[in-house]
């Protein structure tokens, strides 16, 4: 077995794991927020129906989240294909090792408090609103501003209940 190929595969897994851990935590946070906002029945997408949790998640997700999701998908696919090219069993083993490293990083390195992740979502949303205002898109900016006080209330709730991102 080629040791250089294994070193390369291990390096790819180690480099991509923090991105996977960050993306997974942000994905879990925005879905949790989407479910809570959906339960409030505040956001209508048509005159007769309220927005679903995943629709709200799409609206409030940071723009970088799409990059992290693509990176996770392509990275895991690349690890699996390259690992199988080295040896048939190395691909699945490397994929499992990457997922385990992702979980370890998510539980040890990144903050566990859901309120911290909600703050990240809120800051990204405020930056998006500022960018929309700078590009004279006042209508979309005003529609997004509805979410800022809601995120503040949910952040407060998550902080008081000490909800962990690993528990949602």
C-alpha positions in Angstrom: 0.0 0.0 0.0 1.3 3.4 -0.9 2.0 5.4 2.3 2.1 8.7 0.5 -1.5 8.1 -0.6 -2.5 7.4 3.0 -0.8 10.5 4.2 -2.5 12.6 1.6 -5.9 11.0 2.5 -5.3 11.6 6.2 -4.3 15.2 5.5 -7.4 15.9 3.5 -9.6 14.4 6.3 -7.8 16.5 9.0 -8.0 19.7 6.9 -11.7 19.3 6.0 -12.9 18.2 9.4 -13.1 21.7 11.0 -15.2 22.9 8.1 -17.4 19.9 8.5 -17.8 20.4 12.2 -18.6 24.2 11.8 -21.0 23.5 8.9 -22.8 20.8 10.8 -23.3 23.0 13.9 -24.5 25.9 11.8 -26.9 23.6 9.9 -28.3 22.3 13.2 -28.7 25.8 14.6 -30.5 27.2 11.6 -32.9 24.2 11.5 -33.6 24.6 15.2 -34.3 28.3 14.6 -36.5 27.4 11.7 -38.6 25.0 13.8 -39.0 27.6 16.5 -40.0 30.4 14.2 -42.3 28.1 12.3 -44.1 27.3 15.6 -44.7 31.0 16.1 -46.7 31.2 12.8 -45.4 34.7 12.0 -44.0 34.4 8.5 -46.4 33.9 5.7 -45.2 32.8 2.3 -48.6 32.9 0.7 -51.8 34.5 1.9 -53.1 31.1 3.2 -49.9 29.4 4.5 -47.1 30.0 6.9 -43.4 29.2 6.1 -42.1 25.8 7.0 -39.1 25.2 9.1 -36.8 24.4 6.2 -38.0 27.5 4.3 -37.2 29.7 7.2 -33.8 27.9 7.6 -33.1 28.8 4.0 -34.0 32.4 4.5 -31.8 32.9 7.7 -28.9 30.7 6.8 -25.6 32.6 6.3 -24.5 32.7 2.6 -21.3 30.8 3.6 -23.5 27.8 4.7 -24.1 26.8 1.0 -20.3 26.7 0.6 -19.9 24.5 3.7 -22.6 22.1 2.6 -21.0 21.8 -0.9 -17.5 21.4 0.7 -18.8 18.7 3.0 -20.5 16.8 0.2 -17.6 17.0 -2.3 -15.0 16.4 0.4 -16.7 13.2 1.7 -17.2 12.0 -1.9 -13.6 12.8 -2.7 -12.3 11.0 0.4 -14.4 7.9 -0.4 -13.4 7.8 -4.1 -9.7 8.4 -3.4 -9.6 6.0 -0.5 -11.3 3.3 -2.7 -8.7 4.0 -5.4 -5.9 3.3 -2.9 -7.6 0.1 -1.6 -11.2 -0.9 -1.6 -11.5 -0.8 2.2 -9.6 2.4 2.8 -12.4 4.6 1.3 -15.1 3.6 3.8 -12.6 3.5 6.7 -11.3 7.0 5.8 -14.9 8.3 5.6 -15.8 6.9 9.0 -12.6 8.3 10.4 -13.4 11.8 9.0 -16.9 11.6 10.4 -15.5 10.6 13.8 -13.0 13.5 13.7 -15.8 15.8 12.8 -17.7 14.7 15.8 -14.7 15.0 18.1 -14.0 18.6 16.9 -17.7 19.5 17.2 -17.7 18.4 20.8 -14.4 19.7 21.9 -13.1 22.6 19.8 -16.2 24.6 18.8 -18.5 26.3 21.4 -21.4 24.1 22.5 -23.8 26.9 23.6 -26.6 27.3 21.1 -26.8 31.0 21.9 -23.3 31.5 20.5 -24.3 29.9 17.2 -27.5 32.0 17.1 -25.4 35.1 17.5 -23.4 34.0 14.5 -26.6 33.6 12.4 -27.8 37.0 13.6 -24.6 38.8 12.7 -24.6 37.2 9.3 -28.2 38.2 8.8 -27.4 41.8 9.8 -24.5 41.9 7.4 -26.8 40.6 4.6 -29.3 43.4 5.5 -26.5 46.0 5.3 -25.4 44.7 2.0 -29.0 44.8 0.6 -29.4 48.4 1.8 -26.0 49.3 0.2 -27.3 47.9 -3.1 -30.6 49.8 -2.8 -32.7 46.7 -2.2 -34.8 48.2 0.6 -37.7 45.8 0.2 -35.7 42.6 0.8 -33.8 44.3 3.6 -37.0 45.2 5.4 -38.4 41.7 5.0 -35.2 40.2 6.6 -35.3 42.7 9.5 -38.3 40.9 10.8 -36.0 38.1 11.9 -33.6 40.1 14.0 -35.8 40.6 17.1 -37.0 37.0 16.8 -33.4 35.7 16.8 -32.7 37.9 19.8 -35.6 36.3 21.8 -34.6 32.8 20.7 -31.0 33.5 21.7 -32.1 34.7 25.1 -34.3 31.5 25.5 -31.4 29.3 24.4 -29.1 31.1 26.9 -31.5 30.8 29.8 -32.2 27.1 29.1 -28.5 26.5 28.5 -29.3 24.5 25.3 -26.3 22.9 23.7 -25.9 22.7 19.9 -25.0 19.0 20.5 -28.5 18.4 22.0 -30.6 19.7 19.3 
